[in-house]
Amino acid sequence: MIGYISSYESFATMEGPGIRFAVFMAGCNLRCAYCHNPDTWTDGHKIDSNELYNHIIRYKPYFKNGGGVTFTGGEPILQAKYLTDVSRKLIADGINIAVDTSLSVLSDEQKEFYTLCNLVIADLKFTTGKNYEKYCKKDIFSTAKDTLNFLQEKNIAVWIRTVIIPGVNDTKEDIKNYYDVIKGYKNIERFELKPFHTMGFEKYEKLNLANPFYNKADMSQDKMEILQNYLNELVKS
């Protein structure tokens, strides 16, 4: 089976537990104003599922402390059937499977793939369909919630991640709204706030793409600490 890959990162440490092999899948159905991987929007290069399996399996000796493979992107679940094919081969060799997704599509193909995952890293971008439409060019909020419900039903571990953007979603009220969305799920193991950064800006210039947030600076670390402490208080209450 043929899939479309943008790039790889071996020895990744930010894409789930342990040391991981990150596969950046090509293609995305969103156009987020703050995307730091616009290079993954295109079709990428073709690779057979057996070839990808053989490439990943070489790193198995390094997958310790819960490590394994993480499919990210782009939006990996757009290629759910392909990921299912690759993942079944990896699981047969004892490889831990994680996916980093915006939860933007949910059909039988995505459900089948999710059931193979040890971890779903869910990018909860906004808490209203209006903001999804404004900043991502597509309202997928209800699909994201439906996916979270499915993952809870199947007791699949979830990490929630949210990028905090200056002047967009950086108030305590915003954090409370995010927490209200996810607080009832027993399978959510953590909720991570990630600061907006400008490190991907050069990709927009290289690809000759308009950067909607070209005039924004990196998110303040001091304010991130305040918001994280507030989130911690909500979790404890």
N, C-alpha and C positions, 0 to 999 in steps of 0.2 A: 504494500500500500504506500502511496506517495503522499508526503506532507511537505509543508513549506516552512523553512527555518530561516530566521534572520541571523542568529549568531549563537555561540556557546560561551559559557564561563565555567571553567573547571575550578575546583576548590573554592566555591562560593560559600560565604559564611553568613549572608544576610537574607537568604531565601528559604529559611526554615531551620530546624535544629541540626546541629552537627555540621560536618563538611558535606557540601552538596555539589552536584553537577547541574548547572542551570542551563536550560534550553529555552532560548528566546524564540518563540513561535512568531511567524510573520502574519500580518493581517490584523485589523481591528475594526470593530463596528462603531466605535466611538471616536470623537475628535476632541479630547479634553483640552481645555485651554492651557493647562499646566503640565501636559504630557512631557516627560523627560526622555522618552524613547520614540520620537516621531519617525526614526529610521525603521521601526518595525511595522509601520502602516502598510508598506508595500508587500508584494507577493513573496519576496525572499527567494531562496534557492531550493530546488526540489531535492528531497532525500527520501530514499526508501526506508520503511520502518525497520527492516532487518539491518540496514546499514546504521541507522541511529542506535538501535539496540547494541550492536557490536561496538560502536564508539563509546557508549556510556558504560558498558560492562567492564571495560578496561580499568575504570576508576573504582571498582567495587572495594578493593583493599583499603581505600581511604574513607569509605562511608561508615565511620564510627560515631558513637554517641548519638544515634538516631538519624545520621546522615543518609543521603540518598540522592534522588533526582528531583528537581523542581522544574515544572513546565511553567514558563512565564511568557511575557511578550511585550507588546501586542496583546491580543486576547486569545489565549490558548484554547479555550473551550469552543471556539469556532471550528476547530479541528478535532472535536471530541472523538469521532470514530477512529481517526488515526492515532490519537493518544491512547485510546483503549487498546488498540492492536499492539502498540509499543509497550504499554504498561503491563499487559498480560505476560509478555515475554520477560520483562524485568522482574515482576513479582515471582515468577517461577524460579528466579535466581536469588530471591530473598531481598530484593531492592525496595527500599522505602519510597513511596510515591507522594509528592506534594504538587499542588497547582496554585498559582497566583493568578487570581481572576477578579474581574469586576462584577461577576454574577449576572452578566448581561443577556444570557440566552439560557433557556431551560426547556429542553425537549427530551424525548426518550434517550437520544444519543448522549446528551450531557449527563442525564441521570445514571446511565450505565457506567460512564467514565467515573463520575463522582464516587460510586460505590467501590471503586478500586483504590481510592486515595486514602492515605493515612492522615493527610492534613490538607485542608483548604485554607489558603491565605486569601481572605476576602477583602478587596478594596472597596470599602463603603465610602463612596465619594460624597454623597449629599443625602439629606433627609427629606427632600421633597422632589416630586417630579419636575416642578418648575425650575429648580436649580440644576437638575440633570440636563434639562433641555437647554438652559442658558449656557452652562459651562462645558457640557459634553456633547451637545448637539443631538441628543437623543434621550428620551425619558425611559429609563430602564428600572426605575425605583420599585415598581410592583414586581417585576421579574426578580430583582435582587431579594426582596422579601420572600417571595415564593421559593427561591433557592435556599435561603436560610431555613425556612420551614422544612424543606425536604432534607437538608443536611442534619437537622435536629432529629427528624423522624428516623433517619438511618444511623444516628449517633456517630456522625463523622466529625472529628475534631476540627475546629475552626479558629483561626486567628483573624481578628479584624484589624485592618489598617486604614487610617484616614490621613490624607495629606492636609495639613493646616496652612492656609494661604492668607497672607496679610490682606485685611480688608474684605475678605470673602466669607471665611468661616472660622474666625479667630477670637470669638467671644465665649464667655462662660455659657451663655444661652445656647450657642451653637453646640458646645460640648454636651450640654444637658440633652439637647435634641437627639444627638447621636446615641447617647447612652440609653435614652428612652426607647430607641428602635431595637437595641440588641440586648437589653437587660434581662429579658425573660428566657433567653436561650441557655440551656444547661450545658450544651456542647461547645460553647465559646470559651476558649481557654485564656485568651488575652485580648486586650484592645490596645493597640499601639497608635500613638499620635506621631506622625512624621512631618518634619518641617519642610515647607516649600523651599526649593533651592534653585539656583540659576545655572547649575553645572551643565544642563542639557541645552542651553541657549545656542551654543555653537553649532549644534546639529541642525537647528532651524536655518541658520545662515548657510551652512554647507548644502542643505537640501533645497535652498531658495523657498522656504516656507514662511508664511506670516506667523509671527509669534504674538499671540493675543496678550501675553503678560510680559512683553519685552521691557516695560518700564517698572516692573516690580523688583524689589530687593529680596534677598534671602529672609526667611522668617526669623524673627528675633529669638535667640535662645532663651533670653530672660522670660519672654512672654510664653514660650513653649513650656518652660518649667512651671509657670503659674497655672497654665491650662492642664498640664499633666497632674499637678498636685490636686487640682479641682476634680479631675477625673478620678483620681485615687480615692478622694473623699466620697464621691458618688458610689464607687464600687463597694466601699466599706459600709455605707449606710444601709 
